[in-house]
Amino acid sequence: MNLPSSSASAPEKRNLRALSAPQFVVAQLLTIASTILGVYLAGYVGFARTLDYDRFVRARDQVAVLSALRAELSDNTERMSVFAERLDPSGAHAFYGQWPELRLYLWEAAQNNSHVFSAPPQSLSGVQAVYAEISTILADERAHKLYRSSNGSDTYDRTQIKEPFVAALERARSELIPQLDAAIGAAREVMVAYEND
């Protein structure tokens, strides 16, 4: 029968001493610290990539919404410019045709999309002001009556209607569309930066 020896053998004592040696403790602490640091860095890189992807998705959605708004504003501006050319303030040519309406489908739909607020605020308020001014003139029954008449004495009143109409169109063309283009360009730069990473 083998009885356990009360004294450990020499190799076992050396193994026990090696486990309590400072080198072993330092090695274990370094392993634990490097594991924690590795997990932290991996989490940080993953979080940074997630944020970059979120910026990319937001920029992509901004480009889509702002491009649609820009196209609608441009289309409305061109259609209303053609209409404005047919309005003769002198009264020599009365206008009996149908007055156009603004196409506001995208403008109204964009109000429910948070990405529209990435546009410069002056652009949004400018588009709203232009649309309000044009809509007011288009809905003005007095304007309709004045332009249906060929009475030369109403030239001043007709001019007072046409000038703000044309000025609003010019503001859309010269200020608002370039502002929307700049916002679209900035969002595209974010997209390109993400795609190049």
Summary of the structure (lengths in Angstrom):
residues: 197
radius of gyration: 36.2
end to end distance: 71.8
largest distance: 133.5
contacts: 505
relative contact order: 0.13
helix: 80%
strand: 0%
